[in-house]
């Protein structure tokens, strides 16, 4: 039996149509939350929202939004709060990976601007659009008014020369989460997570692609397996749960031990 600790609480997930975001949407809804799912892939977004709603019976609202565009983010935030009474959890998950293999001196300006706008600016814009209303929320029997979980990466903890711009954005996400944690305490907890090598869209949802990258970079995962979406979703659920109310400002790796070696 899954504990319904998110019953009566709204959740919002960016990059929610696939990968970690889609997994989190199912997990939050299964624990009683209504869910707003944000993505710029309208077709996949609608499909995911319908599947989550059909499986869980929870209200699931898809909103098409490019998180790098401030006008779209502001409109999204207004719609989200019209649809839901509250937003207790923000999973700031949307991100892209481009220019793999190029060293930092060979990344093109348009690639730099694109990935910075989505991965770093996007998380800042979304948090900026929601924090005031999140902070003002009240829940019976709880001191906290909300939770923010930012998706960073092991590449933000250990620089990857083959993913230079991506790595820089994820360093920024970790710093952003720490600053938000200081700013929004004691009302909202803010933490970041640092996934490693997991089978998601950034690796074309392919085990073979992940294995190729690991071979090329001569990486051996200490726990001797590639990560799954579920590995990350379970951490996200923990950070949204009553078990983590005294944790804020942290970056938690979930990479099979790679962050420690």
N, C-alpha and C positions, 0 to 999 in steps of 0.2 A: 504494500500500500504506500503510495507516494503522499508525503505530508503536504497539505495545501497551505503552506505558510505565506503564499502570495495572494491568497483570496482577498478580493476587495482592493487590490493594488494594481495599478497600471504599470506596464513596462514598455520601453521603446528601444528598438534595436536598429541601428544603422547597418547597411550591408546585410540586411536580413533575409534576402531572397535565396541565399545559398551558404554553404560552408558553415563556419562557426555561428554565423548569425541565424541561419535556418535552424540549426541544432538548438540554439538558445531559445528560439521562439517556441519550439515544441516543449522544451524543458520548463520554461516559465509558465506556459499555458497549462501544462500538466499539473503544475503546483498551484493552480487557481487564478493566475493572473490574466487579465485582458492584455492584449498585445498590439502595439503599433509597430509595423514592419516598414522600414524605409529602404529603398533601393532605387537605382536609376534604370534597372532592367525591368520594364513594366510587365512584360509577359511572364517572366519567371517570378516576379513579385506577386502577381495575381494568383499564379499557380500555388506558390508556397502558402499564401494567406488562406486560400481555400482548403488546402490539405490540413493546415494546423487547426482551423476552425472545425472541420469535419471530424478530425480525430479527437479533439479535446473538448469541443462544445463551448469553448471560450470565444468571446468577442475578439476578432482579429482584423485589424484595419491596415490595409496596404496604402502607403503614400509614396508616390513617385517623387524623388528629390535627388538632386545633385548636391552633395554635402559641401562641395567647394564653392557654391554660389550662395552668398548671404541672403539674397532676396528669396530664394527657394527654401532655405533653411528657416527663415522667419515665418514664411507662409506655412511650412510644415509644422512648426511648433504651435502655431495658433490652431491649426486643424486638429492636431493631436490632443490639445487640451479641450477642444470642443467635443471631441469623441469620447474622451475619458474623464472621469472625475479627478484623477490624479495620475502623476507619473512617478512611481516610487523607484524604479530601476531604469537607468540609462545604460545600455551596453553600446559604447562608442566603438563600433567594430569595423565600419567601412574602410577599405584600403585597397590599394593596387600595388603591383610590383612590375616595374618595367626596366629595360636597359640592363638585363642580367649579363654579366661577363665583361661589361665596359668598366675600365678603371675610372677613377674620379675625374681625371683630366680629359676624358673622352666622352663624358656624358653631355648630350646636347642641351642647350638652354631650355627648349620646349619640353624635354623630358624632365628636367629638373623642376620646372614650374608646375607641370602636371602632377607629379607625385607629391610635391610639397603641398599643393593646394588640396589634394584629396586626403592624404594620410595625416597631415599635421594641422593645417588650417581647418580642414573639415571637422576634426574632433573638437577644436577650439570653438568653431562657430556653433556647433550643435550644443555643447555644454553652455555656451554663452546665451543661447536662446532659451534654455530651460531652467537655469539655476534659480532665478528669482522665485518662480512659482513652486519649484521643488522645495526650496528652503522654507517657504511659508506654509507648507502642508502640515497637517497634524494627523497622527494615527493613535488611536486609543492604546494606552499601555506601552508606548514606545517613545523613546527620546529622539530617535533619528527621524528625519523627514524624507530621506532619500538615499540612494546609492548610485554611484557612478563607477562604471568599470570600463577602463580604456584598453583597447587591444594594441599592445606594442609588439615586440618580437625579441627572440634571442639575438637577432641582428642588432638590436638596440643595446644589448649588454656586451656582446662580443662583436666588434666591427668585422663585417664581411667585405673584403676588397672587391668581390665580384657583384656585390649589391650596395655600392657606395651611397647613392642617394637614398635608397630605401632605408639603409642603416641609419643615416642621419635623421630621417623623418621619425624613426622609431626611438632614437635617443631623445628627440624632441617630445614624443608622446609620453615617455617616462617622466620627463621634466614637467610637462604640462599637468600630468596627474598629481605629481607631488605638490605643485603650486596650487592646484585646485583643492587638494586635501587641506592645505594650510588655510586657504581662503574661506572654505566652506565649513570647516569645523566650528562648532561641534554638531552641526545639523545634518551634514551629508558626509558619508564616507566616500573617499575616492581612492581607488587602487588601479594599478595596471597589471596586465598579465603579459607574459613573454613566451608565446608558443615557439616551438622549434620546427621540426620537419614533420608536417601532417599532410594527409591526403586531402587537399582542398583545391579550389579553383586556381589559386596562384601556381599550383603544380598540375594544372589541367585535370584535376581529380584522378590522377594516375599514379599508382604505386611505382610503375616503371620510371616515370619522370623523376620522382623523388629519389629512387635508387640510383639513377644516372647522376643526379646532382651530388649525392653522397659519395659516389665513386670518384667523380671529377675533383671534388674538394678533399678527398681522402679523409672523410669524417666517419668515425665509428661511434654510434650512439651507445653509451654505457649500458642502458637497459636492453639493448640489442633488438629493438623493433622500431618501426616507423610509427609516429603518433597518429591518432585518430581524431576525428571531430569530437567524439565523446570525451576523450581525455581533457580537452579544453572546456567543453560545456560543463562538465562536473565541477571544474574550478570556478567557472562563472556562476553557477548555481550556488556554490558555497559562499561566494562573495555577495550574493543577494540574500543570503539566509540569516536567520537569527544567530547562527553559529559564528558569524564574523563581525558582530557589531562593534568589537573593540580593535578592529584592524583598519587602518587608513594610512595613506601615503606610501604604500608598499608596491614594489614591483615583484610579482611572483612568477618565476620561470615554470614552464610546463613543457620540458623538452627531453625527457628521458635521461636527465643527468648532464646534458651537454654544458649547461651554464657553470658547472662546478669543475670542469676538466679543461 
